[in-house]
Amino acid sequence: MSKKIPAWMSLQADCVTVTLSKPSEANGIQVDKITLRAPTVRDVRAAQAGGTTDDEQRELNLFSSLAEVGVKDLEGLTLKDYSRLQAGYFRLVQDDEL
């Protein structure tokens, strides 16, 4: 049985939108939501090809690409909101349950 989707998460087949606990800056504007599009294999390979062995940096690179915001914008999120993004990403890429 799958876990209930939290109220702060809106999940579609091709993206997930996360409502932030407090507004944050992204691309020079204040936002209260961040949307991650579904990743392609190319997105994952590009994040890994950045030459870093740092898993956290690769994840930041991937999320930055999927959200179309800068890495510095993601680094400015509260830990609670970044954890929401992580949860949304993993919910987005998990295999559909039978």
MOUR-V749691 format. One record per residue. RES is the residue in three letters. OMEGA is omega in whole degrees, -180 to 180 (NA if undefined). Layout:
# MOUR-V749691
RES	OMEGA
RES	OMEGA
This chain:
# MOUR-V749691
MET	-176
SER	177
LYS	177
LYS	178
ILE	-180
PRO	-179
ALA	-178
TRP	-178
MET	174
SER	-173
LEU	172
GLN	-178
ALA	-173
ASP	179
CYS	173
VAL	177
THR	-178
VAL	174
THR	-179
LEU	178
SER	174
LYS	-179
PRO	180
SER	-179
GLU	175
ALA	-179
ASN	175
GLY	178
ILE	177
GLN	179
VAL	174
ASP	177
LYS	173
ILE	179
THR	173
LEU	174
ARG	179
ALA	-178
PRO	171
THR	175
VAL	178
ARG	179
ASP	-178
VAL	180
ARG	179
ALA	179
ALA	180
GLN	-177
ALA	-179
GLY	177
GLY	-179
THR	174
THR	-178
ASP	-178
ASP	-180
GLU	179
GLN	178
ARG	178
GLU	177
LEU	178
ASN	-180
LEU	-179
PHE	178
SER	179
SER	-177
LEU	-179
ALA	-176
GLU	174
VAL	-180
GLY	176
VAL	180
LYS	177
ASP	179
LEU	179
GLU	178
GLY	178
LEU	171
THR	179
LEU	178
LYS	-179
ASP	176
TYR	177
SER	175
ARG	177
LEU	179
GLN	-180
ALA	179
GLY	179
TYR	-177
PHE	175
ARG	-179
LEU	-174
VAL	180
GLN	180
ASP	177
ASP	180
GLU	-180
LEU	NA
